[in-house]
Amino acid sequence: MERKEFLAQGFSVLGLFAFGNAVTNCKADAVPSDNVGSDEAGTTASGDCVVSSDETAGPFPTKKPEELMVADITGDREGTTLTIKINVLDAGKNCNPLEGALVDIWHCDAGGNYSEYGGTGMQSANFTSVHFLRGRQTTDQNGLVTFKSIYPGWYRGRAPHIHVHIFDSKGKSLKITQIAFPEPVSKVVYAQGVYAVHGQADTSNSLDSVFRDGIATNMSVVDGTITEGYELQWNGVVES
């Protein structure tokens, strides 16, 4: 089975506005060529607290996330530095920050490959014995977790994305979803360095098998430059 076919079986995306007003992390800036803090329309805004859409975990979830309690998930992967900041908000409690939540993330490297898997038709490169670009953190009193990573690459049939699984402090699953990226900044990143070998993504957010129904609650805010690195901010809204 091709990876695209597998992922197409995932949950559809809710076409709703994403960013919660309990934690302000959006910037109303126009999109420059190499410093983007916006959605695809070129601006960002805050709005009502809307529960993040459910998405498929995909074929490559972390096998033992409890063993990967790390903030720097880069490993030996090369690429443009990306600081990932995720705020977990509880819609069931007036959208206040959720302290003590467990947040797992995982994404592919610059060439589109995942760790812990490989040597199959879905991913020929074999990385079954390594654990790069995967990690877990616990939210602080502000509902925040921060990871150090690299900007994700892409693979056939999928737009750039980060997988997220959020649990409560007791390990109950609260949300499985994916974070989307503004296309202007992805195009800048993919034109340089190790990304240039792989080239530009073959699938836009609107044609992505997971995001095609809308990316309102998936879209991140990404700001920075190639030389200094980028920072991603995203609100994960759950109901505990």
N, C-alpha and C positions, 0 to 999 in steps of 0.2 A: 504494500500500500504506500503511495506517495505521501509525503508529509502534508502537502496541501490538501489532499483528500481527507486525511485524518483530522486536520484542524477544522475543515469545513463542517464537521459534525458537531462543533462546539455550540455553546449557547449564543443566541442573538443578542445584540447590543441595544440597550434602551436609548432612544433618541431624546435625552433630557440634558438639561444644563448641569454642569458638574461641580463647580468650585464652591465649597461651603464658606459661609461668611463668619464662621466661628474662629477660623484661623486665616488671616489675610496673607496670601503669598503670591498674589497676581500683580502684574505691572502693566499699566495701560500705555505701552510703548509701541510705536510702529516697528515694522520688521526691517532691520538693516541687513546687509549681506552676510555679516559674520558675527552678529551679536543679537540673538533672537530670544525674546522673552514673551512669547505670544502663541496663540493658536494659529491655524492655517489662514484665518481671515486677516491676521496681522495685529490683532489686539487681544487683550484679555480683560476679564471682568469677574467680579464676584456676584453670587446670586444665592438663591435658596439652597438649603441643605438637602441634597437629593442623594439617596442611597446609590452607591456605585453599582454599575451593571455587573452581572455575573458573566464570566467568560470561561472558556475551557482552560484547564491546566496544561493542555497540550500533551504531546507524547514523551516529553523529557522532564518531568518534575524531579525535584531533588529527592533522592532516595532516603536519606537520613538527615533531615534538616536540623534535628536537635543536636547533631554533632558538628554543625557548622555555625556556631555562635560567634560570628566574626563581623567586624565593621568594614575591613578592607577585603573585598572579594576579588581583587584584580588577579591574584596568582601570578603566573608567568605570561599573561596575555598582554600584547602590545596594542596601543591605540590612544585616542584622545581622552584625557582624563575627564571623568564625569562624577560629580558628587550628587548622590541621589538622596533627596529629602522627602520623606513620606509622612504626612500627618494623618493619623487615624482619628476619625470623629465618630461619635455615637449618635445616630439619628434618633434612637429611642430615648436619649437623655438630652434633649434640646441641642443636639449636635455639639456637645461638649467634647473636648479631647478625651480619648480613651487611654488611660494609663495602664501599663502592664500587659498590653497586647503583644503577641508574638507575630512578627512580620518576616515572612520568608520571601526572598526574591531570587530570580534566576533569569539569565539571558544569554544569548549567543555571543561569540567573539567576533572580531572584525571580518572573519571569513565566513560567518554564518553557522559556526559549529558550537554544539553544547558539550560541556564536560559530562562525565558519568555515563555517556552513551557513545555509540558509533560502531563501525564495522558492519553496517547493515545497509539495505537499500534506502533507508530514510536518511542516513548520514554515513557516508563512506569513511570519513576520517574517524579513527578509533581513539576516543578519549575516555574509555571506560574506567581507567584507574586513576583519574585526576578529578579535581573538584573546583576548577576555576569558575568565576563569575556566578557563584552561588553563596548565599549566606542568610543568617537569621539575626535579628536584633529585637530587643524589647523596648516598647515605647516608654518615653519618660512622662513626667507629669503634664507636659504639653501635648502628649500624643504623638511625639516625634521620634522617628528613627532616621539615622544618617548612615549611608554606605558610601565607600569610596570604590569606584569601578572605572571602566572605560565605556565610551559610547558604544552601544550595541551595533553590530553589523546587521545584515539581513540575509534571508534565504528565499528561495523560489516560492512565489505565491503569498508571501507575507510582508507587510510593511514593518518597519522597525518597531520593536516593542520590548517591554519588560514584563515578565510574569510575576504576579503577587498572590500570596496566600496569607490571609490574616486569621489568627486564632485569638481567643480570649486567653486570660492568664492560666486557665485550667486546661487549655488545649482544645477547646471546642472550636470547630471551624466556623468562622463568621463570613468570610468572603474569599472567593477565588476570582481573580480578574486579571486584566492586562493594562499596562500603561502605554499610551500612544505618544508619538513624537511629532512636533511641528515639521512639516516637510521641508521648509526653507533651510532650517539648520542642518537637517540630515543631508541635504544636497551639498552643503558646504563641507561637512565632515567627510563625506564619501568621495570627495574630489582630491583628497590628499593622503599622504602617508600610506600605511598598510591597507587602508580602506580602498585606495585607488586601484589596487590590483583586482579587487572584486567588482569595482565600479558602482554605478548608481542602482538603487533599489528597483526591482522590476515591477513592484506592486505599490500603488498609492493607498492611502488610508481608505479612500472611498471604495476601492475595488478589493480590499483585503477581505479574506474569507471570514474573519472574526469581526472586523470593524465596519463592514459594509452597511450595517443598519444604523450607523451613527457612532460618533466618538465623543459625545458630550461629556460623559463621566469618565472617559478614558484619557482625555487629552491632558498632557503635562504642560508646565511652563518651563522653558529651557532658556537660560541666559548665559552668555560668556563668549569666549573666543577660542580659536584653535590653539593659540600659543599659551594662553593661561588656563585653558580647560573650561568646561561647562558645568553649570549647576542645574539640576532638575528638581522641580517642586511639584508635588501632586497630593491632593486630598483623597484618602480612601475612606469613604463614608459607609459605615456598617450599622447593623442593629444588633446590639449585644443581648 
